[in-house]
Amino acid sequence: MTRRALYALAVIFAFPLGTAAQSNGCNEPAASPSVSLSLPASPFTAVPSADGCWVFVSMTGGRGARPGIAVVKRSGGKLNLEHTVDLKSAPTGIVLTHDGKLLIAAATQEALFIDTGKLMKGDADAVVGSIGGGRGSIYANVTPDDKTLFVSQENGGSITVIDLERARREGFHADAVIGQIPAGLAPIALTFSPDAKYLYTT
């Protein structure tokens, strides 16, 4: 067995997709409700595009494998690894902005901002910016209006709050960070309540 085969993305097709997604040819049903796809590095988080045609997977690297993002295309009920884009630091939690234009990755000591159009093409310059200062940046989530980004700092015991509108407008500088929320021991996952009034972390 090769090292490449040791890493896999598993997708469970056990729920109906929305009508908009079902109208796309990429959302044809798979032959099996569970599908696995070999990846070149250890995966951490998988995030689908709004239309369901693409899946972006963060890969943490290790054992000689490079950290990066795997770009997976869904077509004819199958998953195909189109390409990977290497990153300088290991991405863990990733989130897409609701406009679909940015993939944001928590990556150890920084948040990386990745142009999804370039990512889907496999462009090496897909990373359009970063904001550092993290202490074990591990998960990220964005408000429904794409105005605010939250990044959990597992080693820092806090959640970084970033003015995402300002960051996008002014070039992803550190002054877009507008606060730190103390969160106790090792905050990881970040999930909004349905009305987006509350942010939950583990």
Buried (B, 14 or more C-beta within 10 A) or exposed (E): EEEEEBBEBEBEBEEEBEEEBEEBEBBEEBEEEEBEBEBBBBBBBBBBBEBBBBBBBBBBBEEEBBBBBBBBBBEEBEBEBEBBBBBEBBBBBBBBBEEEBBBBBBBBBBBBBBBBEBBBEEEEEBBBBBBBBBBBBBBBBBBEEBEBBBBBBBEBBBBBBBBBBBBBEEEBEEEBBEEBBEBEEBBBEBEBEEEEEEBEBE
